[in-house]
Amino acid sequence: DTLVPKVYSELPFLGRWVDKQRLDYKRYLAKKKMEVEFGRDGDEGEEKKLRILNEEQKKEMERVKRLSTGMTEERIRLLEAEGFIWDAIEYLWDTKFKELCNFVAINGHAAIFRRSNRPYDPLARWAEVQRENYKKFTRGQKTKLTEERIERLNAINFVWGGYSGWNEPRMKDAREWKEGFEMVEKRSAK
């Protein structure tokens, strides 16, 4: 498993090393992006490109140029061959989202709420966090919930409101979907 945290008490060196690889990868990507947009140092026309940039863009370009990184295409290839996880936060969000999709396939709805010690409580807690982050997003506050994530959740009919927002007609549809899905499962098992 390459999902190593930054602070890893079992192997502190490994935690720091993995964190450095992730940071170097982000820097590597930023430099590559800049090269695509503005060319490499010494490319013809670089001065012309710099003249059309505003001051903020120039500062960002200079900041990215100064970034040091030991990341190379070869290191990326080697790490990816081992299943290296470049963005742990994105990986964990995707994992929970897939778990939610499985919940939807089984239950016929994406209305998951925390109740006393049910098997889906960890997923329900994650769903609660998404609802809280959605409120922040709509108020323009900083949050890890992006428009793309909102679209993905909307695509599976995620219920943004609380339990009281989960109305009976939708529950009826969900029950009917679940019954139909169970019939399909039984038929395919024969």
Phi, psi and chi 1 to 4 in degrees:
 res  aa     phi    psi   chi1   chi2   chi3   chi4
   1 ASP       -  126.5  177.6  -15.8      -      -
   2 THR  -102.7   17.4   62.4      -      -      -
   3 LEU   -88.9   75.0 -173.5   58.9      -      -
   4 VAL   -97.3  127.6  177.4      -      -      -
   5 PRO   -75.2  159.9   24.9  -29.8      -      -
   6 LYS   -60.2  -44.4 -177.2  177.4 -175.9  174.3
   7 VAL  -103.3  104.9  178.7      -      -      -
   8 TYR  -123.6   98.7 -169.5   39.8      -      -
   9 SER   -62.4  -31.6   57.9      -      -      -
  10 GLU   -66.9  -41.3  -69.6  177.7   42.1      -
  11 LEU  -139.3   80.9  -64.6  167.3      -      -
  12 PRO   -55.4  -38.9  -19.5   27.7      -      -
  13 PHE   -60.3  -44.4  169.1   78.6      -      -
  14 LEU   -61.8  -42.2 -178.6   59.9      -      -
  15 GLY   -59.1  -45.6      -      -      -      -
  16 ARG   -66.4  -40.7  -71.2 -171.7  -55.2  -88.1
  17 TRP   -64.2  -45.8 -175.7   85.0      -      -
  18 VAL   -62.8  -42.1  165.4      -      -      -
  19 ASP   -60.0  -40.7 -174.2   54.5      -      -
  20 LYS   -64.8  -39.6  171.8  128.1  177.1   45.9
  21 GLN   -62.6  -42.0  -57.7  -41.4  -61.0      -
  22 ARG   -64.6  -42.3  -69.9  178.1  177.7  143.7
  23 LEU   -65.0  -45.7  177.0   63.3      -      -
  24 ASP   -61.1  -36.9  -80.6   -6.3      -      -
  25 TYR   -65.1  -43.6 -178.4   69.5      -      -
  26 LYS   -61.5  -42.2  -73.5  176.9 -173.5  173.0
  27 ARG   -64.6  -42.1  -70.6  176.0  171.8  176.4
  28 TYR   -59.4  -46.3  176.0   85.4      -      -
  29 LEU   -64.4  -39.8  -68.2  178.4      -      -
  30 ALA   -62.6  -42.2      -      -      -      -
  31 LYS   -66.0  -42.3  -75.7 -175.0  163.9 -161.6
  32 LYS   -61.7  -42.5  -76.8  -69.8 -176.4 -168.7
  33 LYS   -61.8  -43.5 -179.0 -178.2  176.2 -168.6
  34 MET   -63.6  -41.0 -171.3 -175.4   72.1      -
  35 GLU   -62.1  -38.2  -73.7  174.4    5.3      -
  36 VAL   -67.1  -43.6  167.2      -      -      -
  37 GLU   -74.4  -38.6  -70.2  177.9   15.1      -
  38 PHE  -122.0   -5.0  -56.3  107.1      -      -
  39 GLY    87.7  167.4      -      -      -      -
  40 ARG   -81.1  163.9  -66.3  177.5  179.3  -96.5
  41 ASP   -54.7  134.8  -79.2  -18.6      -      -
  42 GLY    85.4   -4.9      -      -      -      -
  43 ASP   -63.6  146.3  -78.5   -5.2      -      -
  44 GLU   -62.5  141.0  -73.0 -178.4   34.2      -
  45 GLY    86.2   -0.9      -      -      -      -
  46 GLU   -62.0  -42.4 -175.9  178.3   -7.0      -
  47 GLU   -61.3  -40.7  -73.8 -177.5   32.2      -
  48 LYS   -62.0  -43.5 -176.8  179.6  176.1 -175.3
  49 LYS   -62.3  -40.9  -70.3  175.6 -172.6  174.8
  50 LEU   -62.9  -34.2  -76.4  173.7      -      -
  51 ARG   -65.3  -30.1  -77.7 -166.3  -66.8  -94.4
  52 ILE   -86.8   -7.6   60.7  171.5      -      -
  53 LEU   -79.9  147.5  -61.9  176.1      -      -
  54 ASN   -81.4  173.3   65.7   35.7      -      -
  55 GLU   -60.9  -40.4  -74.1  -57.1  -48.4      -
  56 GLU   -63.8  -41.5 -170.3  174.8  -50.5      -
  57 GLN   -65.8  -39.1  -69.5  168.4  -40.0      -
  58 LYS   -62.8  -43.3  -74.6 -180.0 -172.3  176.8
  59 LYS   -62.3  -43.0  -75.6 -179.9 -175.6  174.8
  60 GLU   -63.6  -41.4  177.8   61.1   12.1      -
  61 MET   -63.0  -43.2 -169.5  169.9  162.7      -
  62 GLU   -65.4  -39.0  -71.4  -56.9  -43.0      -
  63 ARG   -61.7  -45.9 -175.7 -168.4   70.1   78.3
  64 VAL   -65.5  -38.5  170.6      -      -      -
  65 LYS   -60.1  -34.5  -83.8 -175.2  179.5  179.8
  66 ARG   -78.8  -13.5  -73.7 -169.7  -53.3  -88.8
  67 LEU   -63.5  132.3  -67.0  176.3      -      -
  68 SER  -101.9  141.8   65.3      -      -      -
  69 THR  -149.4  139.8  177.5      -      -      -
  70 GLY   -96.3    4.7      -      -      -      -
  71 MET   -74.7  137.8 -167.9   55.1   62.2      -
  72 THR  -132.7  167.4   62.9      -      -      -
  73 GLU   -58.0  -40.1  -68.2  -73.0  -24.8      -
  74 GLU   -64.6  -44.5  176.7   65.1    8.0      -
  75 ARG   -64.1  -40.3  -72.2 -180.0  177.7 -177.0
  76 ILE   -60.3  -46.9  -68.8  169.5      -      -
  77 ARG   -59.0  -46.5 -171.7 -171.6   63.7   70.3
  78 LEU   -63.2  -44.7  -70.6  168.5      -      -
  79 LEU   -66.7  -41.6  -71.6  166.3      -      -
  80 GLU   -67.1  -30.9  -73.9  179.4  -12.2      -
  81 ALA   -63.9  -25.1      -      -      -      -
  82 GLU   -92.3    4.0  -63.9  -60.2  -39.1      -
  83 GLY    77.1   28.1      -      -      -      -
  84 PHE   -58.2  136.5 -167.0   81.0      -      -
  85 ILE   -99.6  110.8  -64.4  166.4      -      -
  86 TRP   -75.0  -37.3  -64.4  109.1      -      -
  87 ASP  -126.2   97.8 -172.2  -24.8      -      -
  88 ALA   -63.4  -38.5      -      -      -      -
  89 ILE   -64.1  -46.2  -67.5  168.9      -      -
  90 GLU   -63.2  -41.7 -170.9   69.3   27.5      -
  91 TYR   -60.7  -46.7  174.6   82.5      -      -
  92 LEU   -66.5  -38.7  -68.1  170.8      -      -
  93 TRP   -63.3  -46.2 -166.2   92.9      -      -
  94 ASP   -61.0  -38.2  -77.5  -19.2      -      -
  95 THR   -62.3  -46.4  -59.7      -      -      -
  96 LYS   -66.6  -37.8  -77.9  -64.6 -175.5 -173.4
  97 PHE   -62.4  -42.8  179.7   76.2      -      -
  98 LYS   -62.5  -38.3  -73.0  173.6 -171.2  166.7
  99 GLU   -63.0  -40.2 -164.5  177.4  -36.7      -
 100 LEU   -65.1  -40.1  179.9   61.2      -      -
 101 CYS   -61.4  -39.4  -71.6      -      -      -
 102 ASN   -63.8  -40.6  -71.1  -24.8      -      -
 103 PHE   -58.7  -43.8  175.4   89.3      -      -
 104 VAL   -63.8  -42.7  171.1      -      -      -
 105 ALA   -62.1  -36.5      -      -      -      -
 106 ILE   -80.2  -43.1  -68.4  166.4      -      -
 107 ASN  -101.1  -14.6  -63.5  -73.3      -      -
 108 GLY    81.4   10.2      -      -      -      -
 109 HIS  -158.1  162.9   62.7   81.7      -      -
 110 ALA  -113.6   31.3      -      -      -      -
 111 ALA   -97.8   89.5      -      -      -      -
 112 ILE  -115.8  125.3 -177.0  164.6      -      -
 113 PHE  -132.1  153.8  -56.4   97.2      -      -
 114 ARG   -75.8  130.8 -139.0  164.9   21.1  146.2
 115 ARG  -133.9  166.7  -61.6  -76.2  169.7 -111.0
 116 SER   -58.3  111.5   58.2      -      -      -
 117 ASN    42.9   51.2  -78.8  -24.4      -      -
 118 ARG   -90.2  160.9  -67.6 -158.4  176.5  151.6
 119 PRO   -63.7  -22.9   14.8  -23.9      -      -
 120 TYR   -95.2   12.1  -71.7  111.8      -      -
 121 ASP   -58.0  -40.8  -93.5    3.2      -      -
 122 PRO   -60.9  -39.5  -25.3   34.7      -      -
 123 LEU   -68.4  -38.2 -179.3   59.7      -      -
 124 ALA   -64.4  -37.6      -      -      -      -
 125 ARG   -64.2  -40.8  -81.0 -167.4  -68.7  -78.8
 126 TRP   -62.2  -42.5  178.0   83.0      -      -
 127 ALA   -61.9  -38.8      -      -      -      -
 128 GLU   -60.5  -41.9  -99.3 -178.9   26.7      -
 129 VAL   -62.8  -39.0  169.3      -      -      -
 130 GLN   -63.8  -40.0  -57.1  -42.8  -60.3      -
 131 ARG   -64.4  -42.9  -70.2 -176.8 -173.5  100.5
 132 GLU   -62.9  -43.9  -71.2  -60.8  -43.7      -
 133 ASN   -65.7  -32.2  -77.1  -28.0      -      -
 134 TYR   -65.1  -41.9 -177.2   72.2      -      -
 135 LYS   -59.5  -44.4  -71.4  175.4 -170.1  172.0
 136 LYS   -61.2  -43.8  -70.9  178.2 -178.3  177.6
 137 PHE   -59.0  -45.6 -177.9   87.1      -      -
 138 THR   -68.6  -23.4   58.7      -      -      -
 139 ARG   -90.6    1.4  -68.2 -170.6  -63.3 -111.7
 140 GLY    77.9   17.0      -      -      -      -
 141 GLN   -86.9  161.6  -63.8  173.8  -27.9      -
 142 LYS   -68.4  133.1 -173.1  175.6  179.1  178.4
 143 THR  -158.0  157.8  175.4      -      -      -
 144 LYS   -82.4   -7.7  -65.0  -77.1 -176.2 -174.2
 145 LEU   -80.0  114.3 -171.0   63.9      -      -
 146 THR   -97.5  168.3   62.2      -      -      -
 147 GLU   -59.6  -38.9  -74.8 -175.5   38.9      -
 148 GLU   -62.9  -42.1 -173.1 -125.2  -20.0      -
 149 ARG   -65.9  -39.7  -71.9  177.8  175.9  177.2
 150 ILE   -61.3  -43.7  -68.2  168.8      -      -
 151 GLU   -61.2  -41.4  -72.7  171.8   12.9      -
 152 ARG   -64.3  -42.1  -70.7  174.7   68.2 -170.7
 153 LEU   -67.9  -40.5  -71.7  164.4      -      -
 154 ASN   -62.0  -34.7  -76.4  -22.5      -      -
 155 ALA   -62.3  -24.9      -      -      -      -
 156 ILE  -105.8   16.2   60.8  166.6      -      -
 157 ASN    60.4   43.5  -64.2  -44.7      -      -
 158 PHE   -59.2  137.5 -176.3   73.2      -      -
 159 VAL   -90.3  111.7  176.3      -      -      -
 160 TRP   -79.4  -29.0  -67.6  106.0      -      -
 161 GLY   -77.5  171.4      -      -      -      -
 162 GLY   -75.0 -173.7      -      -      -      -
 163 TYR   -56.5  -37.3 -174.9   73.6      -      -
 164 SER   -65.8  -21.8   60.8      -      -      -
 165 GLY   -80.9   -5.9      -      -      -      -
 166 TRP   -88.6  101.1  175.7 -121.9      -      -
 167 ASN   -92.3  161.6   61.0   34.5      -      -
 168 GLU   -62.5  -40.9 -165.4   55.2   37.9      -
 169 PRO   -58.4  -39.3  -24.6   31.8      -      -
 170 ARG   -68.1  -35.6  -71.0  176.3   79.3  179.4
 171 MET   -64.9  -41.0 -175.8   62.7  108.4      -
 172 LYS   -61.5  -46.2 -177.9  177.9  178.8  -88.5
 173 ASP   -59.5  -41.8  -69.8  -15.8      -      -
 174 ALA   -65.0  -41.8      -      -      -      -
 175 ARG   -62.9  -42.6  -84.9 -164.6  -61.9  -95.6
 176 GLU   -64.0  -40.7  -72.9  174.1    1.7      -
 177 TRP   -62.6  -44.3 -170.1   94.5      -      -
 178 LYS   -63.0  -43.5 -176.3  177.8  177.6 -171.8
 179 GLU   -60.5  -44.4  -71.8  169.8   12.2      -
 180 GLY   -62.6  -43.2      -      -      -      -
 181 PHE   -62.8  -41.2 -176.5   75.8      -      -
 182 GLU   -63.1  -37.8  -72.4  170.2   -9.8      -
 183 MET   -63.8  -42.2  -73.5 -179.3 -160.8      -
 184 VAL   -62.8  -43.1  168.1      -      -      -
 185 GLU   -59.5  -45.1  -82.2 -174.6  -44.6      -
 186 LYS   -62.5  -43.2  -73.5  176.4 -172.9  173.1
 187 ARG   -65.1  -38.7  -71.0 -176.9   57.7   82.9
 188 SER   -74.0  -20.8   66.5      -      -      -
 189 ALA   -77.3  -19.8      -      -      -      -
 190 LYS   -74.9      -  -70.9 -179.7 -178.6 -179.8
